[in-house]
Amino acid sequence: MKIYNTLTRKKEEFIPLESGKVRMYVCGPTVYNLIHIGNARPMIFFDTVRRYFEYRHYKVNYVSNFTDVDDKIIKKAQEEGVEASVISERYIAECRKDMEGMNVRPATTTPLATQEIDGMIEMISTLIEKGFAYEVDGTVYYRVRKFADYGKLSGKNLDDLRSGNRTLLVTGEEQKEDPMDFVLWKPKKEGEPYWESPWGKGRPGWHIECSVMSKKYLGEQIDIHGGGEDLIFPHHENEIAQSEAASGKEFSHYWMHNAFLNIDNKKMSKSLGNFFTVRDISEKYDLQVLRFFMLSAHYRSPLNFSAELMEAAKNGLDRIVTAVRRVEELDAKAAPGELDPETKEAVDALVCKFEEAMDDDFNTADGIAALFELVKLANTTVTEESSAACTAYFREKMQTLCQVLGIITTVSEEMLDEEIEALIEERQTARKAKNFARADEIRDQLAEKGILLKDTREGVKWSRA
């Protein structure tokens, strides 16, 4: 399996830190509004990466956070006259609904930045002790020039950045040793949430949050760090600087970044009036269509969103789902019989073609092309006269490849045990945080899927209805 590594700018053979296991961190959304379709692309793609690793029998520890303290969240809270936590909790719940609609499975762990403040203070303290950070009047800055490898991910040069593009510089230059130094901790302002720290009351900078959450749930070194290409600089560059300065070890071996999403060949922006949330799309299409559309292009290629392309995706998805359901129906009433060796060989060749595409830097576009070939073969080969062995073989292979891509082919797909456990864990976290609305919402969500919960002294027990 080969992965294009942003760090080395080439495809590399995937060799995990620990045999048979994958540690993967993907930056999640900042929750101040409904997620937009640009947010959806990394969610869908990295969910598919996870699914394919699991298909290849890896045990995946997948961590994707929610940034629940941020200037935009605070601004919205002030506009509505509520606590920042009210805004973040509201939009985390809405984001989860959209993710479920896109068949994006819950991550192994979805940490919240506000619940990991102690770890951030600890890492900042370590960076100060090692000389990589310094405090000025309650603000802690990272000393960028102290980290020799700064710029290795983005290819940016510090001197060029300083002289050539003033917009990249962080505010507060007058009290910094170097204009490029970035904030690790900022002092509180009136009306903003804050936490106690050795440097006074304040809150963390954005970059330190992901470094700390990745370290806590995956360890000091991870296999894959992912996100949109807009995060390469400064966010991921700064994560590397923080994490590697603190640990003295390589942070992530592979860096994966999906390309931008354009709308009718223009950059998505509210000012152009071409800004779409996932919820907007759900009013016109099943979100499975959005998922299929996102996977129809290679993740490193810019993707253009348009009504015509969505219609094409809808038609393509319908063709696949119709074919799978037809085979399922024929399989349910097929007579006993053997599988023709030539038919098996033809099916296996297309499954192999799918795997070769996915092994080559997760080329979902070519993977879908192989799936279409399998659909065509099924449509011409599987009939009412086909043996049970034949229909079952086609059904199993088609369903499996669809599951890797996250395509739901059955009317009501049964939830996997690990998905149930993840939701129960999230419910427990919500209850501890006294977010009873979210806890009740999860119970109802599980009940709709036929999963019954029972709270006992030994913990939560569940059963299928």
Protein Blocks (a to p, Z undefined) as FASTA:
>chain_A
ZZddfklopacddddfbghiacddddddddfbccdfklmmmmmmmmmmmmmmmmnopacd
ddddddfbdfklmmmmmmnopafklmmmmmmmmmmmmmmmnopacdfbacdfklmmmmmm
mmmmmmmmnopacceehiacddfklmmkgojlnopafklmmmmommlpcghklmpfbfkb
ccfbdcddehiacdddfkbpcdddfklmmmmmmmmmnojbdfbdcddfklmpmklmmmmm
mmmmmnopafbfbdcddddddeehiacdfklopaccfklmmmmpcfklmmmmmmmpcfkb
ccdddfklmmmmmmmmmmmmmmmmmmmmmmmmcccddddfklmmmmmmmmmmmmmmmmno
piaklmmmmmmmmmmmmmmmmcfkbcfklmmmmmmmmmmmmmmnopafbfbdcddfklmm
mmmmmmmmmmmnopaklmmmmmmmmmmnopacdddfkbccdddZZ
